[in-house]
Amino acid sequence: MAKKLGRPQSFIAKYEGGERRIDVVEFVAIARALGVDPVKLFRDFLSTRGSAPK
Protein backbone atom coordinates (compact mmCIF):
# COMPACT_ATOMS: atom_id res chain seq x y z
CA MET A 1 0.00 0.00 0.00
CA ALA A 2 2.78 2.42 0.90
CA LYS A 3 4.40 1.95 -2.48
CA LYS A 4 1.09 2.46 -4.33
CA LEU A 5 0.50 5.70 -2.42
CA GLY A 6 4.09 6.89 -2.71
CA ARG A 7 4.43 7.08 1.07
CA PRO A 8 6.79 5.43 3.55
CA GLN A 9 5.56 2.30 5.29
CA SER A 10 5.71 4.13 8.63
CA PHE A 11 3.08 6.58 7.32
CA ILE A 12 0.70 3.70 6.57
CA ALA A 13 1.50 2.07 9.93
CA LYS A 14 0.15 5.18 11.65
CA TYR A 15 -3.21 4.64 9.94
CA GLU A 16 -3.17 1.01 10.94
CA GLY A 17 -2.25 1.76 14.53
CA GLY A 18 -4.85 4.49 14.93
CA GLU A 19 -2.23 7.20 15.43
CA ARG A 20 -3.38 9.07 12.36
CA ARG A 21 -6.79 9.74 10.84
CA ILE A 22 -7.46 9.59 7.13
CA ASP A 23 -8.72 12.76 5.49
CA VAL A 24 -11.03 12.74 2.45
CA VAL A 25 -8.24 13.16 -0.09
CA GLU A 26 -6.30 10.27 1.46
CA PHE A 27 -9.46 8.15 1.62
CA VAL A 28 -9.97 8.59 -2.13
CA ALA A 29 -6.32 7.76 -2.86
CA ILE A 30 -6.43 4.65 -0.67
CA ALA A 31 -9.69 3.43 -2.21
CA ARG A 32 -8.32 3.89 -5.71
CA ALA A 33 -5.07 2.13 -4.77
CA LEU A 34 -7.20 -0.80 -3.63
CA GLY A 35 -9.16 -0.73 -6.90
CA VAL A 36 -12.39 0.28 -5.16
CA ASP A 37 -14.78 3.09 -6.05
CA PRO A 38 -14.43 5.59 -3.18
CA VAL A 39 -18.02 6.82 -3.50
CA LYS A 40 -19.44 3.30 -3.31
CA LEU A 41 -17.14 2.46 -0.40
CA PHE A 42 -18.27 5.54 1.52
CA ARG A 43 -21.95 4.84 0.77
CA ASP A 44 -21.52 1.27 1.96
CA PHE A 45 -19.85 2.54 5.13
CA LEU A 46 -22.71 4.96 5.82
CA SER A 47 -25.35 2.31 5.19
CA THR A 48 -23.79 0.02 7.80
CA ARG A 49 -23.42 2.86 10.32
CA GLY A 50 -26.74 4.55 9.68
CA SER A 51 -27.03 7.61 7.47
CA ALA A 52 -26.29 11.13 8.58
CA PRO A 53 -29.18 13.16 10.04
CA LYS A 54 -31.18 15.21 7.56
N, C-alpha and C positions, 0 to 999 in steps of 0.2 A: 504494500500500500504506500509506504513512504516513497519508494521509487516512482510509482505512478503519479504521486502528487508533487514530486520534486522537493520533498522535505526530508530532514533527517529522521531516522527511526525514533530518536528520543522525543521528537515532536509528536509523533503518532502515539507513543507510549503514554504521553500525558493525557491524550483523549481516553485511552484505554483504562488508565488508572484513575480517571475522574478528576485529575488536577487541572484540566483545561476544558472549557466548554466549546462547542462547535458553533460558529456563527453561520448565518444563512449562506454566505458565499462559500464557506468551507463545506457546508452540508451538500451544496450542489456539486462541488468538485469531487467530494467523496462518493456521492451517488453515481456520478458519471464514471468515475474510476472503477466502480464496481459493476458498471454496465446496467444500471438501474435508472429508470426515469425518476428524477427527484420530485416532481409534482405528484406522481402516483405514490411514491414512497411516503411523502408527507401526508397525503390524503389517507393512506392506509393507517398511518400512525394516529392521526386524529380520530379515525373511525373506531380504533381500539381503545382510545382514551376518552372518548366522548368529544363531541364538537365544541367549539368555542361558543360562549354565550352570544346571543344576537342582540 
